[in-house]
Amino acid sequence: METISSRVEREILEELEKISKKRGVDRSVIIREMLKEGIREFKLREALELLRERKITVWRAAEMADVTYREILDCLKQYNIPFPVTLEEIKSEIKEISGD
């Protein structure tokens, strides 16, 4: 495990302290969990935005977000993003599935 440091506003530090006390764990544990969650959310948002712009396929979005195909479909529904249904997109999905 690597060590990093960062400056944060006092309010953020106070929130981290509250959460760590409430959970009974070290502040660094909370920071690692939040960083992990933040990275996951960032990847998901990025993939969904590219998908919304029809720049990538659903399969590629799932891969980028590091989630399953089913999970990305659930995200489409949750974020009200229509499933791409043009003929070209369907051909691209089939091509990705078959590995061609």
C-alpha positions as CSV (number, residue, x, y, z in Angstrom):
1,M,0.0,0.0,0.0
2,E,1.3,3.5,-0.9
3,T,1.0,6.6,1.2
4,I,-0.4,9.9,-0.2
5,S,-1.1,13.2,1.5
6,S,-3.5,16.0,0.7
7,R,-4.7,19.2,2.1
8,V,-8.4,19.4,3.0
9,E,-10.7,22.1,4.4
10,R,-11.3,22.0,8.1
11,E,-15.0,21.0,7.5
12,I,-14.0,17.9,5.5
13,L,-11.6,16.9,8.3
14,E,-14.3,17.4,10.9
15,E,-16.7,15.2,8.9
16,L,-14.0,12.5,8.5
17,E,-13.4,12.6,12.2
18,K,-17.2,12.2,12.9
19,I,-17.5,9.3,10.6
20,S,-14.5,7.5,11.9
21,K,-15.6,7.9,15.5
22,K,-19.1,6.8,14.6
23,R,-17.8,3.7,12.8
24,G,-15.1,3.0,15.4
25,V,-12.3,2.9,12.8
26,D,-9.2,4.9,11.9
27,R,-9.6,8.0,9.8
28,S,-7.4,6.5,7.1
29,V,-9.8,3.6,6.7
30,I,-12.6,6.0,6.0
31,I,-10.5,8.0,3.6
32,R,-9.5,4.8,1.7
33,E,-13.2,3.8,1.5
34,M,-14.3,7.2,0.3
35,L,-11.5,7.3,-2.3
36,K,-12.5,3.9,-3.6
37,E,-16.2,4.9,-3.8
38,G,-15.3,8.2,-5.5
39,I,-13.2,6.5,-8.1
40,R,-16.0,4.0,-8.7
41,E,-18.6,6.8,-9.1
42,F,-16.3,8.8,-11.4
43,K,-15.7,5.8,-13.7
44,L,-19.5,5.1,-13.8
45,R,-20.4,8.7,-14.6
46,E,-17.7,8.9,-17.3
47,A,-19.0,5.7,-18.9
48,L,-22.6,6.8,-18.7
49,E,-21.8,10.1,-20.3
50,L,-20.0,8.5,-23.2
51,L,-22.9,6.1,-23.6
52,R,-25.4,8.9,-23.5
53,E,-23.4,10.6,-26.2
54,R,-23.4,7.3,-28.1
55,K,-19.6,7.3,-28.3
56,I,-19.3,3.8,-26.8
57,T,-21.4,0.6,-26.6
58,V,-23.2,-0.7,-23.5
59,W,-20.6,-3.4,-23.2
60,R,-17.8,-0.9,-23.3
61,A,-19.5,1.2,-20.7
62,A,-19.8,-1.7,-18.4
63,E,-16.1,-2.5,-18.9
64,M,-15.1,1.1,-18.3
65,A,-17.2,1.3,-15.1
66,D,-15.9,-2.1,-14.0
67,V,-19.4,-3.4,-13.6
68,T,-21.4,-6.2,-15.1
69,Y,-23.5,-5.8,-18.2
70,R,-26.6,-6.2,-16.1
71,E,-25.4,-3.6,-13.6
72,I,-24.9,-1.0,-16.4
73,L,-28.4,-1.8,-17.7
74,D,-29.7,-1.0,-14.2
75,C,-27.7,2.3,-14.2
76,L,-29.3,3.2,-17.6
77,K,-32.7,2.8,-16.0
78,Q,-31.7,4.6,-12.9
79,Y,-30.2,7.6,-14.7
80,N,-32.9,7.6,-17.4
81,I,-30.6,7.0,-20.3
82,P,-32.2,5.3,-23.2
83,F,-30.8,2.1,-24.5
84,P,-29.1,2.6,-27.8
85,V,-31.1,0.8,-30.4
86,T,-29.9,1.9,-33.8
87,L,-29.0,-0.9,-36.3
88,E,-25.3,0.1,-36.2
89,E,-25.2,0.0,-32.4
90,I,-26.8,-3.5,-32.4
91,K,-24.2,-4.7,-34.9
92,S,-21.5,-3.2,-32.8
93,E,-22.8,-5.0,-29.6
94,I,-23.0,-8.3,-31.4
95,K,-19.4,-7.8,-32.7
96,E,-18.1,-7.1,-29.2
97,I,-20.0,-10.1,-27.7
98,S,-18.6,-12.5,-30.4
99,G,-15.1,-11.1,-30.0
100,D,-14.7,-10.2,-33.7
